[in-house]
Each structure stands twice: as C-alpha cells, then as structure tokens.
C-alpha cells in the first residue's frame, strides 16, 4: 500500500522540467564557460557533446531507471535492486546531505547580488573587495542563506506535484528566456579600451566555438577529456541520488528514452548558452586574460566589472543575469533537498513535513558553519589537487571529487556486472519504447564509463598527475 500511494509527476513534461531544472545549476553557469575558454573553445564543446550522448546518457538512464524500477529514493533503492548493496545508497544519500548547505550559502550570495542590482547598487558590486567584504561578514551571509534555504524548503514541503513540478513549470521557461535574451545581447556588444583596441562580442563568440588545435598534444587532449567529463558528471546531476529520487516519481507508462534525451538536450543547450552569455561579454570588456576566471571569482568579481563597464544598461543586464542565476540555483537546490527528504521518508517511514523539517535544520546548521568558515572559523587546508581550501571548498571536494565518482563507479559495477544491463534495458522498454542505444549502453556501463570514472577519481585525489 505504501508504494501505491507514492507521489508521481503528472506527466513526462513535469519530469523533464524538474530534472532539467536540477541539471541546470551553478556549475553550468560559472564552470562550463571557464573550461571552454581554457580548453580550446570548440574542442571542449565537441568533446563535451560526444560525452553527453554516450557517458552522460548511460549514467542518466541508469539512475532514472533504478528509481522507477524500485520506486525508492537513493538511500533504499540500491538494496532493493540487489541485497547487500545498501552501502552504495548510504554514500549516494550522503552526497546531497553535504552539498545542500554550501549550495544554499552560494544561493544566498546570488540573492545578495540580485538585491544589489535591483536597488541600483550594481556599481558598488563591481568595486574591488566587495565580494570578499560580503562573504567575510558576520551577519549578512547568514541572513541571505536563511532566505534562500526557506525558498528551497517551501517548495520541497509542498511535495512533488504542488511544489517541485509546479515551480519547475514556471521557473524553467523564464530561466530559458533570460538565458537566450542575455546570450543574444552578449553577441551584440562592442567596447574600445583605454589603448584604443576595439573588441566585439562576436569575436569572443568565435574564440568560444572555433576549435583551437594549435600545438595540441595527447596529454592536452586527455586534460580536455577529463575536464569535459568532470563537468558533464556534475552538470547532469548523477551520482548524488537526485535522478534516482526523481525517477521513482515517473509513471510506468512514460517514455523514458524520450524524456532522458530531452533532459540531455536542455542541459547541454543551457550550458552552451551560458558560454555565449559570459565569454563574449568578458572578452569584449576584459580581453583574453579576463577569461581565466572561474567559479565564484567569475560570477561575483569579473562579471560585475563587465556590467559596470556597460554603463547604464549594465545595471539592467546585471539584474536579469542574477535573476536567471537565482532561478538556476533554486531548481538545483530543490532537487538536492528532495533527494535527502525522499530518502528519509523511505528509510524511516516518516511524513514529508517531518523529513523536510529535519533536513532543513541539518542544512541550516551546516550552512551557518560554512558562512563562519570565512571569518570566525577561517583556516586554510591544501587539497590533493593543489588548491587551498576553506570549509566550503572541503565539502565541495569531498562530495564532488571523491564520493560522486565512487557512487558512479559502484553503480556501473552493480548494473554492468552484478544485476546485468538487461535489468535497466527492460525497465526502459517496459512502456513500449525502443532502447535505441542498447549496444552503446552495454559497452559504456560495463567497461568504458567505469574506466573513465576511475581515471577521474585518481586525478581528483592527486594520484594521477600526468593528465
């Protein structure tokens, strides 16, 4: 009786929009453009696209199918699929538990900048030290964390249909319109710097899309391959329990292959458009050297300077940009929270309200610690990758670079060699749809994907340094 009463998406459109909303997050906006600029523009795009329809398709299909087959959340789905594999579910559930607090902290940063541009303080946001001064503050980051977390929790509290699905149907079309609008604007701009050099958005666009193969070595190609795979891995929301949770809400009659293709397309398109939004604009106003920024420094330091250099229109563009980023962060954070909430509900047989309340308290407590990591609890730790980290960076490294590859490798072994690929293929085809990439799927899940993931894990741990 318990499984019959499980909520489900009203149709494939609700599922696709919710899953695409999860996939389209901060990683697409602040990491994809940087990697594309660093890795030879078009070359990175081609490699990413090939990986999306092979590697990405394999992992996405597997997780959604596991969710629908078991009708369980990540914490309990693996043991339902095969007795004795529950440890993989624990690891898969730990990932969103770690991610949500710091993701909400960053969501609070986005909210702060949106408020700055709405109130006409965009010029202030572009000043040197503005970002550092804000994140090292005692009170403001915690207040904005609270507001962002409240918005996320409110949607999750309302459930699958009234909360996640309904909000996705409103937010995702607006998000897409904003992304397209800002991308088109970015292509039309031009700027003459103090040295009299004029650069245009279209010149920046050419750098972005035309492959730069000059002096390309085998080692550099492997670097591009690992960067593209790492980006795709995080971008499509696999190995963090989200797609298993969302898959468990998909109806048996829904066409899985079609839905997964649409999610892939949506995610790849927004990632590409994020590059069109950012790279031409940064190149126009800051030159090629300005394109070296990534992560928070790109979004919260470099881009406000670009908006400031645009003059009066910059405040409007900045406002629209951070509204778009807020929507992207919100849909992703909702999916991360839902993965944990659904796990608590299935494991402990508690109500959604109670599960969501528990996870909100956990996220708030850990989120406050992350905020304090920039002032009262500040310390520096060198990671195996060589970068210097604070609390947020450590949580990001553990979840994204260690746990997620381990979950994905474990999933490949379980499906590829223990329960066999036919388990997933039969689940996908039970609604009457044909599994078009069947042979590719079997080769990927058994050999290619786990091999690539193992290399990525070794690289993340600092063991493999030649790539």
Secondary structure, 3 states (H helix, E strand, C coil): CCCCCCCCCCCHHHHHHHHHHHHCCHHHHHCHHHHHHHCCEHHHHHHHHHHHHHHHHHHHHHHHHHHHHHCCCHHHHHHHHCCCCHHHHHHHHHHHHHHHHHHHHHHHHHHHHHHHHHCCCHHHHCCCCHHHHHHCCCCHHHHHHHHHHHHHHHHHHCCHHHHHHHHHHHHHHHHHHHHHHHHHHHHHCEEECCCCCEEEHHHHHHHHHCECCCCCCHHHHHHHHHHHHHHHHHHCCCCCCHHHHHHCCCCCCCCHHHHHHHHHHHHHHHHHHHHHHHHHHHHHHHCHHHHHCCHHHHHHHHHHHHHHHCCHHHHHHHHHHHHHHHHHHHHHHHHHHHHHHHHHHHHHCCCHHHHHHHHHHHHHHHHHHHHHCCCCCCCCEECCCCCEECHHHHHHHHHHHHHHHHHHHHHHHHHHHHCCCHHHHHHHHCCCCCCCCHHHHHHHHHHHHHHHHHHHHHHHCCCCCCC
